Amino acid sequence: MKRTLSPEKKLISQPKAGCICKDIKLYTLIQAVDAGASSVEAVVRQTGIGDDSRQGRPCRAKVEQLLSPCEAP
């Protein structure tokens, strides 16, 4: 099952950093996943994260978490 965020959590994510090196917000990463990006590479292509001196390691971790399936209750 795909992870989905409530509208409230999406609103809260808007000012949070998704990629501090490129000033890309977490909400931008969420939008890419919601638009159908199903891999880290797809999110990288859509958002431009990971093209920095740290090679996107922190950003990729956030994307992997967004892409991970929800656990059933």
N, C-alpha and C positions, 0 to 999 in steps of 0.2 A: 504494500500500500504506500502510495506517494505521500510524503510529508506535506501537510498544508498548514499554513499559519492563519490564525484568525485575523479579521480586519484590524482588530485592536493591536495585535502584535506587529502587524505590518506597519501600522502608523507609528508605533514606538520605535521600529527599526530605522525609520527614515533618517534621523540625524546620526545614527551610529556608523562607525567606520567599517567598511568592508575591505578596503585596501588603502591603508594609510599612505603608502608611497605615491599613489596616483589620485588620492582624494576621491575614491569611489565609495559611495555609501553602501551599507549592507542591503538597503532596500533595492538597490540596482541589481545586486546578486540574486535576491529573491525574485525580482521581476524576470530575470533571465530564466530561472528555474520554472517559474509559473508559465513562461512563454514556450516551454518545451525543451529547454536545454537539459539533457539527461546524463551528461558527463562533465567532469571538471574541464576537459578541453573545450567543450561546447560553451561553457560559461566564460572561459578565458577568451574565446573568439568573440563572443557577444559583448563582453564588458571591457576588455583590455587589461584585466588584472594580470599580475605575474610577470610583467616585463620590467623588472627592476633589479637592483643589486642583490636582493634576497631571493630572487627567482620565484617569488610568489608563494613561498612556503606557508606563511601565516594565512594568506588569502585562500590558498588551496584547502587548508584545513577547515576553514569556514564553509567553503563550497561543498566539501565532502560531507560535512554535517548536514547541510541543507538537502543534499541529495540522498542521504541515508533514509531508508524506509522507517516509517513509524512502527513502534512495537505495539502489538495488540494489547489492550488492557487485560 
